[in-house]
Amino acid sequence: MPSSIYENLFEHQKTGIEWLYNLWDQKKGGVLGDDMGLGKTVQVAVYLNGLFEAEMIQKIMVVVPATMKMYWEEELAKWCPSAP
């Protein structure tokens, strides 16, 4: 992940991204859950950006309520610019 992105993350977000990658590496699933406002969307977007950058994935599908669609689009564009 680019240092410009990594430097803007909180420690708990860095830990969450590492945990997501470890799940990926072990071919396991998990649920990223914590209090509102701690950056779950950012963690997922940065994690996906890393997978795109490493050419480990080519496309994704994010399923969210219609009311959250614009928010996710904005966050993905900001934190995951490599996504198609």
TAFEN-V549269 format. One record per residue. N is the residue number from 1. RES is the residue in three letters. OMEGA is omega as a letter, one per 30 degrees, with the letter a starting at -180 (none if undefined). D_FIRST is the distance of its C-alpha to the first C-alpha in Angstrom with 1 decimal. Layout:
BEGIN
N | RES | OMEGA | D_FIRST
N | RES | OMEGA | D_FIRST
END
This chain:
BEGIN
1 | MET | a | 0.0
2 | PRO | a | 3.8
3 | SER | l | 6.3
4 | SER | l | 8.4
5 | ILE | a | 7.0
6 | TYR | a | 6.7
7 | GLU | a | 10.1
8 | ASN | a | 11.6
9 | LEU | l | 11.4
10 | PHE | a | 14.5
11 | GLU | a | 14.9
12 | HIS | l | 16.2
13 | GLN | l | 13.2
14 | LYS | l | 10.9
15 | THR | l | 13.7
16 | GLY | l | 14.0
17 | ILE | l | 10.6
18 | GLU | l | 11.3
19 | TRP | l | 14.7
20 | LEU | l | 13.8
21 | TYR | l | 12.0
22 | ASN | l | 15.1
23 | LEU | l | 17.3
24 | TRP | a | 15.8
25 | ASP | l | 16.2
26 | GLN | a | 19.8
27 | LYS | l | 20.5
28 | LYS | l | 21.5
29 | GLY | l | 21.4
30 | GLY | l | 21.3
31 | VAL | l | 21.8
32 | LEU | a | 19.6
33 | GLY | l | 22.3
34 | ASP | a | 23.1
35 | ASP | l | 25.0
36 | MET | l | 24.6
37 | GLY | a | 22.4
38 | LEU | l | 19.9
39 | GLY | l | 17.0
40 | LYS | l | 17.0
41 | THR | l | 16.3
42 | VAL | a | 13.2
43 | GLN | a | 12.0
44 | VAL | a | 12.9
45 | ALA | a | 11.5
46 | VAL | l | 7.9
47 | TYR | l | 8.6
48 | LEU | l | 10.1
49 | ASN | l | 7.6
50 | GLY | l | 5.5
51 | LEU | l | 9.1
52 | PHE | a | 10.1
53 | GLU | a | 7.7
54 | ALA | a | 8.9
55 | GLU | l | 12.3
56 | MET | l | 13.2
57 | ILE | l | 14.6
58 | GLN | l | 16.4
59 | LYS | l | 17.7
60 | ILE | l | 18.0
61 | MET | l | 20.8
62 | VAL | a | 20.5
63 | VAL | a | 24.0
64 | VAL | l | 24.9
65 | PRO | a | 28.2
66 | ALA | a | 29.4
67 | THR | a | 29.4
68 | MET | a | 25.6
69 | LYS | a | 24.7
70 | MET | l | 24.4
71 | TYR | l | 22.3
72 | TRP | l | 19.8
73 | GLU | l | 19.9
74 | GLU | a | 19.2
75 | GLU | l | 16.3
76 | LEU | l | 14.7
77 | ALA | a | 15.4
78 | LYS | a | 13.8
79 | TRP | a | 10.6
80 | CYS | a | 10.3
81 | PRO | a | 11.7
82 | SER | a | 11.1
83 | ALA | l | 13.6
84 | PRO | none | 17.0
END
